[in-house]
Amino acid sequence: MHVSTLEPYVPFLTSALVFVDGLLFGLAIKRGVLSIVLFVAAVLLASYLGLSLISFSIPNPIEGFGRIAATLYERFGPLLASFPILFVLGIFIGIWKG
């Protein structure tokens, strides 16, 4: 029976990979959020100028965001509660330092 020389370090390597995965995910989230914000600003500016191809109206944006947040929490709440702490820490550092 052959024992790998890395076997004693598997928990540490797994923890490091989970942290790096969260870090990369956080960087992607930050870039994605910036893209969404810029897209929304461009659409709002274009609609104000009358150049928009997308016609929409939001009677009460706070209520709309509240509905979206409630739906996301309803669907993904248990999943968020079960994330490993290193992954979440990696996400926060990725968003903060990205």
PyMOL commands that set and color helices and strands:
alter all, ss='L'
color gray80, all
select helices_A, chain A and resi 7-49+61-81+85-97
alter helices_A, ss='H'
color red, helices_A
deselect
rebuild
show_as cartoon
